[in-house]
């Protein structure tokens, strides 16, 4: 007997169930667990009131990696269709036993927003679509599976859409997350995912569809792949007490799915196999380096050489090569730490001399956004200059309903190292693209390097914003530049003039379509830094950021000699407004 029912407040949308579910909703065979079906514009959820989370969530995919892409919402939402006793609040799930739990979407935001629009995307942030998922799984194997699903393309007259059902699997005595008011949310042991890939008309027939099943444990290593966790439909049905695709009788036994004219594998498995081969290609580089190296130092140098070879290619690097560079970057970091622990002898005295550089320290982050952007921003400046002091940019977050995107504080120094502090407002950070964040950090590093304070103030007339003769004699291009006089403290006298140089990196307002002038780089020489590479012409900022995104920073051993934790509280220097 099916112990499911349409939630009363979804009865007027019941016609959408068959649109989002292949051959109807799963039957609930557990007499002790009620399931209420909640229908949304882009997906359907079978919600379990006793467990306060989905028993299953279902959606369909039609090449969701193209078309429109809306910014990710920054808030979760209580589903007001539920009675108060079944609402768990909008907060995150915290930690349990020292393990960080993410608010895990069962139907992913990315797939829905690209197919059904903004409102449908917002509905994926209902807490009725969420389950407490290990952060390592949410950003590891589960993300690999969702990404592969999103990449599946429709092939006219060859395939129907892909259909997906996902949900939690519980052990006998699950850990509990307390949500107040005597509400306890069980933490699953694993998650299942079933995909249906019809390849021949009629598309609603089991014998003309590939069915792939996965059961992925919460503690699955991030290095593993979804195909490492295969399951059968019977396995999933036994673990969940759900019956799938039974709205019509099955036309062949489940154990006999292949037919003579069937493709050898589903579109999903082809994509997973392709992605896995890309990862293996990156790993093969490491294996070659490992075979030839005799010391940890040899390994590090070999990886640096391989990264330099890829970056020097006279063409746009491929997705596979980008993966290789990221793998090399992480591996170098671990090898340097291993080198320290092993006590291997220091490099000889004639080793490459120590030079100053720009690096960062993440204090607080939001889904890794700041870390990714900071690496690229540091690559940008390290490519053009060698600073007179090594620089550490400390990055964190704050939450405010104001129109402030970010705020920066006056730099401070210790032991020939200059520190800057920048904090981002989570109200905007969640919806910003990587280039938006990277551009802001790149701008703020420009200030830490001296634009807006110190020697900068002696270069121009504070009443006119025009650079003086002495400055122009050192850098002729300053004769064409003017300093911003408007905007108040933090903006005035600390940027290029907005009216004349709108959208330049170092003007006082955040714009789309920003660019960098050669004078911004050359100015660093006037401020006491060494310009190692000049910019030949006015260049779009995004073009430069993409160019330096995959550079491998090879001086982690020097970074470890800097006190990244040092902090002084200083006055606010600049706020970046949202306009």
VEXDREN-2710 file (C-alpha; in Angstrom, 1 decimal):
% VEXDREN-2710
k/r/px/py/pz
1/UNK/0.0/0.0/0.0
2/UNK/1.3/3.4/-0.9
3/UNK/1.6/5.6/2.2
4/UNK/2.0/8.8/0.2
5/UNK/-0.4/11.7/-0.4
6/UNK/-0.5/15.0/-2.2
7/UNK/-0.1/17.8/0.3
8/UNK/-3.4/19.7/0.5
9/UNK/-1.7/23.0/-0.6
10/UNK/-0.2/21.3/-3.7
11/UNK/-3.5/19.8/-4.9
12/UNK/-4.0/22.5/-7.4
13/UNK/-0.6/21.7/-9.0
14/UNK/-1.0/17.9/-9.1
15/UNK/-1.0/18.1/-12.9
16/UNK/2.7/18.9/-12.7
17/UNK/3.7/15.6/-11.0
18/UNK/3.9/13.6/-14.3
19/UNK/5.8/16.5/-15.9
20/UNK/8.6/16.2/-13.3
21/UNK/8.5/12.4/-12.6
22/UNK/9.1/9.6/-15.1
23/UNK/6.2/7.1/-14.7
24/UNK/4.8/8.7/-11.6
25/UNK/5.9/9.3/-8.0
26/UNK/7.6/6.6/-6.0
27/UNK/5.3/4.5/-3.9
28/UNK/6.0/4.6/-0.1
29/UNK/5.9/1.1/1.2
30/UNK/6.8/2.0/4.8
31/UNK/3.6/2.1/6.9
32/UNK/5.3/4.0/9.7
33/UNK/6.5/6.8/7.5
34/UNK/4.1/9.2/5.9
35/UNK/5.2/11.1/2.8
36/UNK/3.5/14.3/1.6
37/UNK/4.1/15.3/-2.0
38/UNK/5.0/18.9/-2.5
39/UNK/4.8/20.2/-6.1
40/UNK/7.0/23.1/-7.3
41/UNK/7.4/24.7/-10.6
42/UNK/10.6/23.0/-11.5
43/UNK/10.6/19.8/-9.3
44/UNK/8.6/17.6/-7.0
45/UNK/9.5/16.6/-3.4
46/UNK/8.3/13.6/-1.3
47/UNK/8.6/15.2/2.1
48/UNK/8.8/13.1/5.3
49/UNK/7.2/14.9/8.3
50/UNK/8.7/12.4/10.7
51/UNK/12.3/13.1/9.4
52/UNK/11.7/16.8/8.6
53/UNK/13.4/16.4/5.2
54/UNK/12.8/14.9/1.8
55/UNK/12.4/11.1/1.3
56/UNK/13.0/11.9/-2.3
57/UNK/13.2/14.8/-4.7
58/UNK/12.7/14.5/-8.5
59/UNK/13.4/16.6/-11.5
60/UNK/14.1/16.4/-15.3
61/UNK/17.1/17.7/-17.2
62/UNK/17.3/19.1/-20.7
63/UNK/20.9/20.3/-21.2
64/UNK/20.9/22.6/-18.1
65/UNK/24.5/23.8/-18.8
66/UNK/23.4/26.5/-21.3
67/UNK/20.9/29.3/-21.6
68/UNK/20.2/31.7/-18.7
69/UNK/22.0/31.4/-15.4
70/UNK/20.6/33.4/-12.4
71/UNK/22.7/34.3/-9.4
72/UNK/22.5/32.0/-6.5
73/UNK/20.2/33.2/-3.7
74/UNK/21.8/33.9/-0.4
75/UNK/18.9/32.8/1.8
76/UNK/17.1/29.6/2.5
77/UNK/13.3/29.6/3.1
78/UNK/10.9/27.9/5.4
79/UNK/8.2/26.1/3.3
80/UNK/5.1/27.8/4.5
81/UNK/2.9/25.1/3.1
82/UNK/3.9/23.0/6.0
83/UNK/2.4/23.3/9.5
84/UNK/4.6/25.1/12.0
85/UNK/5.6/21.8/13.8
86/UNK/7.3/20.6/10.6
87/UNK/9.2/23.7/9.7
88/UNK/12.9/23.5/10.8
89/UNK/13.9/27.2/10.3
90/UNK/16.3/28.7/7.8
91/UNK/19.6/28.2/9.5
92/UNK/22.4/26.0/8.4
93/UNK/23.1/22.6/10.0
94/UNK/26.4/23.4/11.7
95/UNK/28.6/20.5/12.8
96/UNK/28.0/17.1/14.3
97/UNK/30.8/15.1/15.9
98/UNK/33.3/17.7/14.5
99/UNK/32.0/17.1/10.9
100/UNK/30.7/20.1/9.1
101/UNK/27.2/19.6/7.6
102/UNK/26.0/21.5/4.5
103/UNK/22.5/22.4/3.6
104/UNK/22.4/19.8/0.8
105/UNK/20.0/20.4/-2.1
106/UNK/18.4/17.2/-3.2
107/UNK/17.2/18.9/-6.4
108/UNK/20.1/21.3/-7.3
109/UNK/19.7/25.0/-7.8
110/UNK/21.9/25.0/-10.9
111/UNK/19.7/22.6/-12.9
112/UNK/16.4/24.3/-12.1
113/UNK/17.5/27.9/-12.6
114/UNK/18.8/27.3/-16.1
115/UNK/15.5/25.6/-17.2
116/UNK/12.6/27.1/-15.4
117/UNK/13.6/30.6/-14.3
118/UNK/14.2/32.7/-11.3
119/UNK/11.1/31.9/-9.2
120/UNK/11.6/28.1/-9.8
121/UNK/15.2/28.5/-8.7
122/UNK/14.1/30.2/-5.5
123/UNK/11.9/27.3/-4.7
124/UNK/14.9/24.9/-4.6
125/UNK/16.0/26.9/-1.5
126/UNK/12.9/25.7/0.4
127/UNK/14.1/23.7/3.4
128/UNK/11.8/20.9/2.3
129/UNK/14.4/20.3/-0.4
130/UNK/17.3/20.1/2.0
131/UNK/19.1/17.3/3.9
132/UNK/22.1/17.5/6.3
133/UNK/24.9/16.4/4.0
134/UNK/28.5/16.1/4.9
135/UNK/30.4/19.1/3.5
136/UNK/33.0/16.8/2.0
137/UNK/30.3/14.9/0.1
138/UNK/28.4/18.0/-0.9
139/UNK/31.5/19.5/-2.5
140/UNK/33.0/16.2/-3.6
141/UNK/31.5/13.1/-5.2
142/UNK/27.9/14.4/-5.0
143/UNK/29.0/17.6/-6.8
144/UNK/30.7/15.5/-9.5
145/UNK/27.5/13.6/-10.0
146/UNK/25.3/16.8/-10.2
147/UNK/27.7/18.4/-12.6
148/UNK/27.7/15.4/-14.9
149/UNK/23.9/15.4/-14.9
150/UNK/23.8/19.1/-15.8
151/UNK/26.1/18.5/-18.8
152/UNK/23.8/16.0/-20.5
153/UNK/22.6/17.4/-23.8
154/UNK/19.3/16.6/-25.6
155/UNK/19.7/14.9/-28.9
156/UNK/16.7/15.5/-31.2
157/UNK/14.9/12.4/-32.3
158/UNK/17.4/10.3/-30.3
159/UNK/16.7/10.9/-26.6
160/UNK/14.1/12.2/-24.3
161/UNK/15.1/14.3/-21.3
162/UNK/17.0/12.8/-18.4
163/UNK/15.0/12.1/-15.3
164/UNK/16.5/12.1/-11.8
165/UNK/15.3/11.1/-8.3
166/UNK/17.6/11.6/-5.3
167/UNK/17.2/11.3/-1.6
168/UNK/18.7/10.2/1.8
169/UNK/19.2/6.7/3.2
170/UNK/19.2/6.3/7.0
171/UNK/20.9/3.9/9.3
172/UNK/19.3/2.3/12.3
173/UNK/20.5/4.9/14.8
174/UNK/21.3/8.1/13.0
175/UNK/22.9/11.2/14.6
176/UNK/20.4/14.0/15.2
177/UNK/20.6/17.8/14.5
178/UNK/18.5/19.7/17.0
179/UNK/16.4/22.6/15.5
180/UNK/14.7/23.9/18.6
181/UNK/11.1/23.3/19.8
182/UNK/11.8/19.6/20.2
183/UNK/12.5/19.2/16.5
184/UNK/15.3/16.7/15.7
185/UNK/16.6/16.1/12.2
186/UNK/18.3/12.7/11.5
187/UNK/21.6/12.7/9.6
188/UNK/21.6/10.2/6.7
189/UNK/24.2/7.5/6.3
190/UNK/24.2/7.8/2.5
191/UNK/22.3/9.2/-0.5
192/UNK/20.8/7.6/-3.5
193/UNK/20.4/8.9/-7.0
194/UNK/18.5/7.2/-9.8
195/UNK/18.7/8.5/-13.4
196/UNK/16.5/7.4/-16.3
197/UNK/17.8/8.0/-19.8
198/UNK/15.2/7.0/-22.4
199/UNK/16.9/6.4/-25.8
200/UNK/14.0/5.2/-28.0
201/UNK/10.4/6.0/-28.5
202/UNK/8.1/5.3/-26.7
203/UNK/10.2/7.0/-24.1
204/UNK/8.1/5.9/-21.1
205/UNK/8.9/2.3/-21.5
206/UNK/11.4/0.6/-19.2
207/UNK/12.9/-1.5/-21.9
208/UNK/13.8/1.6/-23.9
209/UNK/15.6/3.5/-21.2
210/UNK/18.9/3.3/-19.3
211/UNK/18.5/3.3/-15.6
212/UNK/21.6/4.2/-13.5
213/UNK/21.6/3.9/-9.8
214/UNK/24.1/5.1/-7.1
215/UNK/24.2/4.8/-3.4
216/UNK/27.0/7.2/-2.1
217/UNK/28.0/7.1/1.6
218/UNK/28.4/10.4/3.5
219/UNK/32.1/9.7/4.1
220/UNK/32.9/9.0/0.4
221/UNK/36.4/10.3/-0.3
222/UNK/36.5/13.5/-2.4
223/UNK/38.9/11.9/-4.7
224/UNK/36.5/9.1/-5.6
225/UNK/34.0/9.2/-8.5
226/UNK/30.2/8.5/-8.6
227/UNK/30.8/5.4/-10.7
228/UNK/32.7/3.9/-7.7
229/UNK/29.3/3.6/-6.0
230/UNK/27.0/1.6/-8.4
231/UNK/23.7/0.1/-7.2
232/UNK/20.7/-1.6/-8.6
233/UNK/17.2/-0.4/-8.5
234/UNK/16.4/-3.2/-6.1
235/UNK/19.2/-2.0/-3.8
236/UNK/17.8/1.5/-3.6
237/UNK/14.2/0.2/-3.1
238/UNK/15.4/-2.1/-0.3
239/UNK/17.3/0.7/1.4
240/UNK/14.5/3.3/1.1
241/UNK/11.3/1.3/1.3
242/UNK/10.2/3.0/-1.9
243/UNK/8.9/1.5/-5.1
244/UNK/10.0/3.2/-8.3
245/UNK/8.3/3.4/-11.7
246/UNK/5.4/1.3/-10.7
247/UNK/2.5/3.5/-11.9
248/UNK/2.4/1.2/-14.9
249/UNK/3.3/-2.5/-15.0
250/UNK/6.9/-3.2/-15.9
251/UNK/7.1/-4.6/-19.4
252/UNK/10.3/-6.7/-18.8
253/UNK/12.0/-7.9/-15.6
254/UNK/14.3/-5.4/-13.9
255/UNK/17.3/-7.7/-14.2
256/UNK/17.1/-7.7/-18.0
257/UNK/17.5/-4.1/-19.2
258/UNK/19.6/-4.4/-22.3
259/UNK/18.2/-4.9/-25.8
260/UNK/20.0/-5.6/-29.0
261/UNK/19.5/-2.1/-30.4
262/UNK/20.2/-0.3/-27.1
263/UNK/23.2/2.0/-26.7
264/UNK/26.0/0.4/-24.7
265/UNK/25.8/3.0/-21.9
266/UNK/23.7/6.0/-20.9
267/UNK/24.7/9.6/-21.6
268/UNK/25.4/10.1/-17.9
269/UNK/27.9/7.2/-17.7
270/UNK/29.7/8.5/-20.9
271/UNK/30.1/11.9/-19.2
272/UNK/31.3/10.4/-15.9
273/UNK/33.8/8.3/-17.8
274/UNK/35.0/11.3/-19.8
275/UNK/35.4/13.4/-16.6
276/UNK/37.2/10.6/-14.9
277/UNK/39.7/10.3/-17.7
278/UNK/40.4/14.0/-17.4
279/UNK/41.3/13.5/-13.7
280/UNK/43.4/10.5/-14.6
281/UNK/45.3/12.6/-17.2
282/UNK/46.2/15.1/-14.5
283/UNK/47.3/12.3/-12.1
284/UNK/49.5/10.8/-14.8
285/UNK/51.6/13.9/-14.7
286/UNK/52.2/13.4/-11.0
287/UNK/53.1/9.8/-11.6
288/UNK/55.7/10.7/-14.2
289/UNK/57.2/13.3/-12.0
290/UNK/57.2/10.8/-9.1
291/UNK/59.1/8.2/-11.1
292/UNK/61.9/10.6/-12.1
293/UNK/62.3/12.5/-8.8
294/UNK/64.7/11.4/-6.1
295/UNK/63.8/13.9/-3.4
296/UNK/60.8/15.9/-2.3
297/UNK/62.5/19.0/-3.7
298/UNK/62.9/17.2/-7.1
299/UNK/59.2/16.5/-7.0
300/UNK/58.3/20.1/-6.4
301/UNK/60.6/21.4/-9.1
302/UNK/59.3/18.8/-11.6
303/UNK/55.7/20.0/-11.0
304/UNK/56.7/23.6/-11.3
305/UNK/58.3/22.8/-14.7
306/UNK/55.2/21.0/-15.9
307/UNK/53.0/24.0/-14.8
308/UNK/55.3/26.4/-16.6
309/UNK/55.1/24.3/-19.7
310/UNK/51.3/24.4/-19.8
311/UNK/51.1/28.1/-19.0
312/UNK/53.6/28.8/-21.8
313/UNK/51.4/27.1/-24.5
314/UNK/50.7/29.6/-27.3
315/UNK/47.0/28.9/-27.3
316/UNK/44.0/28.9/-24.9
317/UNK/44.5/26.0/-22.5
318/UNK/42.0/23.2/-22.5
319/UNK/39.6/22.2/-19.7
320/UNK/41.8/19.1/-19.1
321/UNK/44.9/21.3/-18.8
322/UNK/43.1/23.6/-16.3
323/UNK/42.4/20.5/-14.2
324/UNK/46.0/19.5/-14.4
325/UNK/47.2/22.9/-13.2
326/UNK/44.8/22.8/-10.2
327/UNK/46.0/19.4/-9.3
328/UNK/49.7/20.5/-9.5
329/UNK/49.0/23.6/-7.3
330/UNK/47.4/21.5/-4.5
331/UNK/50.1/18.9/-4.8
332/UNK/53.0/21.4/-4.5
333/UNK/51.3/22.8/-1.3
334/UNK/51.2/19.3/0.3
335/UNK/54.8/18.5/-0.8
336/UNK/56.2/21.6/0.7
337/UNK/54.5/20.7/4.0
338/UNK/55.9/17.2/3.7
339/UNK/59.3/18.6/3.1
340/UNK/59.1/20.6/6.3
341/UNK/57.9/17.6/8.3
342/UNK/60.5/15.2/6.9
343/UNK/63.4/17.5/7.9
344/UNK/65.0/17.1/4.5
345/UNK/68.1/19.4/4.2
346/UNK/67.5/23.0/3.3
347/UNK/68.3/24.1/-0.3
348/UNK/71.9/25.0/-0.9
349/UNK/73.2/28.6/-0.4
350/UNK/73.2/29.2/-4.2
351/UNK/69.5/28.5/-4.4
352/UNK/67.2/31.1/-6.1
353/UNK/67.2/34.3/-4.0
354/UNK/64.2/35.1/-1.9
355/UNK/62.0/37.8/-3.4
356/UNK/59.0/39.7/-2.1
357/UNK/55.5/38.6/-3.1
358/UNK/51.8/39.0/-2.5
359/UNK/49.7/36.3/-0.8
360/UNK/46.6/36.0/1.3
361/UNK/45.0/34.6/4.4
362/UNK/41.4/33.5/4.6
363/UNK/39.8/34.4/7.9
364/UNK/36.2/33.6/7.0
365/UNK/34.7/32.5/3.7
366/UNK/31.5/31.6/1.9
367/UNK/31.5/28.4/-0.1
368/UNK/35.2/29.0/-0.9
369/UNK/34.5/32.1/-3.0
370/UNK/37.1/34.3/-1.4
371/UNK/39.9/31.7/-1.6
372/UNK/39.4/31.1/-5.3
373/UNK/39.3/34.8/-6.1
374/UNK/42.2/35.7/-3.8
375/UNK/44.5/33.2/-5.5
376/UNK/43.8/34.8/-8.9
377/UNK/44.2/38.4/-7.6
378/UNK/47.6/37.5/-6.1
379/UNK/48.6/35.9/-9.4
380/UNK/47.7/39.1/-11.2
381/UNK/49.8/41.4/-9.1
382/UNK/52.7/38.9/-8.7
383/UNK/52.9/38.7/-12.5
384/UNK/53.4/42.4/-12.9
385/UNK/55.4/43.5/-9.8
386/UNK/57.8/42.6/-7.0
387/UNK/56.6/44.6/-4.0
388/UNK/59.0/46.4/-1.8
389/UNK/57.5/44.5/1.1
390/UNK/55.9/41.1/1.0
391/UNK/52.1/41.6/1.3
392/UNK/49.5/39.5/3.1
393/UNK/45.8/40.3/2.4
394/UNK/43.6/39.1/5.1
395/UNK/40.1/38.3/3.8
396/UNK/36.8/37.8/5.7
397/UNK/33.1/38.3/5.6
398/UNK/30.4/40.3/7.4
399/UNK/26.6/40.4/7.1
400/UNK/24.8/43.7/6.7
401/UNK/21.6/44.8/4.9
402/UNK/23.4/48.0/3.8
403/UNK/24.5/48.7/0.2
404/UNK/28.1/48.1/1.1
405/UNK/29.7/45.3/-1.0
406/UNK/33.0/45.3/0.9
407/UNK/35.1/47.3/3.3
408/UNK/38.8/47.7/3.6
409/UNK/41.0/48.9/6.5
410/UNK/44.2/50.8/6.7
411/UNK/47.3/48.5/6.1
412/UNK/49.7/47.8/8.9
413/UNK/53.2/46.3/9.0
414/UNK/55.4/43.9/11.0
415/UNK/58.9/42.5/10.2
416/UNK/59.0/44.0/6.7
417/UNK/55.6/42.5/5.8
418/UNK/52.6/44.7/5.0
419/UNK/49.1/43.5/5.9
420/UNK/45.8/44.6/4.4
421/UNK/42.3/43.6/5.6
422/UNK/39.2/43.3/3.4
423/UNK/35.8/42.0/4.4
424/UNK/32.9/41.1/2.0
425/UNK/29.2/41.5/2.8
426/UNK/27.5/38.1/2.5
427/UNK/24.4/39.9/1.2
428/UNK/26.2/40.4/-2.1
429/UNK/29.0/37.8/-2.0
430/UNK/26.6/34.9/-2.6
431/UNK/25.4/36.3/-5.9
432/UNK/28.7/37.7/-7.2
433/UNK/30.5/35.9/-9.9
434/UNK/34.1/34.8/-9.4
435/UNK/35.3/37.7/-11.6
436/UNK/33.3/40.2/-9.6
437/UNK/35.0/39.1/-6.4
438/UNK/38.4/38.8/-8.0
439/UNK/38.1/42.3/-9.4
440/UNK/37.3/43.7/-6.0
441/UNK/40.2/42.0/-4.3
442/UNK/42.6/43.0/-7.1
443/UNK/41.4/46.6/-6.6
444/UNK/42.0/46.4/-2.8
445/UNK/45.5/45.0/-3.3
446/UNK/46.2/48.1/-5.4
447/UNK/45.4/50.2/-2.3
448/UNK/47.7/48.0/0.0
449/UNK/50.4/48.6/-2.6
450/UNK/50.1/52.3/-1.9
451/UNK/47.3/53.9/-4.1
452/UNK/45.5/56.3/-1.8
453/UNK/48.0/56.7/1.0
454/UNK/51.7/57.0/1.9
455/UNK/53.8/58.2/-1.1
456/UNK/50.7/58.6/-3.3
457/UNK/49.7/61.7/-1.5
458/UNK/52.8/63.6/-2.5
459/UNK/52.3/63.0/-6.2
460/UNK/49.4/65.4/-7.0
461/UNK/47.7/68.6/-6.1
462/UNK/44.8/67.9/-3.7
463/UNK/42.7/70.8/-4.9
464/UNK/42.9/70.0/-8.6
465/UNK/43.7/66.2/-8.7
466/UNK/46.4/66.9/-11.3
467/UNK/49.8/65.2/-10.9
468/UNK/52.8/67.5/-10.1
469/UNK/55.8/68.0/-12.3
470/UNK/58.1/65.8/-10.2
471/UNK/55.7/62.8/-10.5
472/UNK/55.2/63.3/-14.3
473/UNK/59.0/63.5/-14.7
474/UNK/59.3/60.0/-13.2
475/UNK/56.2/58.6/-15.1
476/UNK/55.2/60.6/-18.1
477/UNK/51.8/58.9/-18.4
478/UNK/50.7/60.6/-15.2
479/UNK/50.4/63.8/-17.2
480/UNK/47.2/62.4/-18.6
481/UNK/45.7/61.2/-15.3
482/UNK/43.7/62.9/-12.7
483/UNK/42.8/61.9/-9.1
484/UNK/39.1/61.6/-7.9
485/UNK/38.1/64.7/-5.9
486/UNK/34.5/63.6/-5.1
487/UNK/32.9/60.8/-3.1
488/UNK/33.9/61.6/0.4
489/UNK/36.5/59.9/2.6
490/UNK/37.8/56.6/1.2
491/UNK/36.9/57.5/-2.4
492/UNK/38.2/61.1/-2.8
493/UNK/42.0/61.5/-3.3
494/UNK/42.5/57.7/-3.4
495/UNK/41.4/56.7/-6.9
496/UNK/41.6/57.7/-10.6
497/UNK/38.9/60.2/-11.5
498/UNK/35.6/58.3/-12.1
499/UNK/34.3/60.7/-14.7
500/UNK/37.4/60.5/-16.9
501/UNK/38.4/56.9/-16.3
502/UNK/35.1/55.2/-15.7
503/UNK/35.5/51.4/-15.3
504/UNK/39.2/51.5/-14.8
505/UNK/40.3/49.1/-12.1
506/UNK/41.4/51.8/-9.7
507/UNK/38.5/54.2/-9.9
508/UNK/36.3/54.4/-6.8
509/UNK/33.2/52.6/-8.0
510/UNK/32.6/49.0/-8.9
511/UNK/31.5/48.6/-12.5
512/UNK/30.9/45.8/-15.0
513/UNK/33.2/45.7/-17.9
514/UNK/36.3/47.0/-16.0
515/UNK/39.7/47.5/-17.7
516/UNK/43.3/48.1/-16.7
517/UNK/45.4/51.0/-18.0
518/UNK/49.2/50.5/-18.4
519/UNK/49.7/53.5/-16.1
520/UNK/48.1/51.6/-13.2
521/UNK/50.9/49.0/-13.4
522/UNK/53.7/51.5/-14.1
523/UNK/52.6/53.6/-11.2
524/UNK/53.8/50.8/-8.9
525/UNK/57.4/51.7/-9.8
526/UNK/56.7/55.3/-8.7
527/UNK/55.4/53.9/-5.4
528/UNK/58.6/52.1/-4.7
529/UNK/57.9/48.6/-6.1
530/UNK/59.7/46.9/-8.9
531/UNK/57.7/46.5/-12.1
532/UNK/58.8/43.2/-13.6
533/UNK/56.2/43.1/-16.5
534/UNK/54.6/46.1/-18.1
535/UNK/51.1/46.1/-19.6
536/UNK/51.3/47.2/-23.2
537/UNK/47.8/48.6/-23.7
538/UNK/44.4/49.2/-22.1
539/UNK/43.2/45.6/-21.5
540/UNK/39.8/44.3/-20.2
541/UNK/40.2/43.1/-16.6
542/UNK/38.4/39.9/-17.1
543/UNK/40.8/39.0/-19.9
544/UNK/43.7/39.4/-17.6
545/UNK/42.1/37.5/-14.7
546/UNK/41.4/34.6/-17.0
547/UNK/45.0/34.6/-18.2
548/UNK/46.4/34.4/-14.7
549/UNK/43.7/32.1/-13.2
550/UNK/45.7/29.0/-13.8
551/UNK/49.2/30.2/-12.9
552/UNK/50.8/28.0/-10.2
553/UNK/52.2/29.9/-7.3
554/UNK/55.5/28.2/-6.5
555/UNK/56.7/30.0/-3.4
556/UNK/54.6/28.3/-0.7
557/UNK/57.9/27.6/1.2
558/UNK/58.5/31.3/1.5
559/UNK/54.9/32.0/2.5
560/UNK/55.3/29.6/5.5
561/UNK/58.0/31.8/6.9
562/UNK/55.6/34.8/7.2
563/UNK/53.4/35.3/10.2
564/UNK/50.0/35.0/8.4
565/UNK/48.1/35.2/11.7
566/UNK/49.4/38.7/12.7
567/UNK/46.7/41.3/13.0
568/UNK/46.2/44.9/14.1
569/UNK/42.9/46.6/14.4
570/UNK/43.1/49.8/12.2
571/UNK/40.6/52.4/11.0
572/UNK/38.3/51.9/8.0
573/UNK/40.0/53.1/4.8
574/UNK/37.3/52.4/2.1
575/UNK/33.8/51.0/1.6
576/UNK/32.8/49.8/-1.8
577/UNK/29.1/50.7/-2.5
578/UNK/26.7/48.6/-4.5
579/UNK/25.4/50.8/-7.3
END
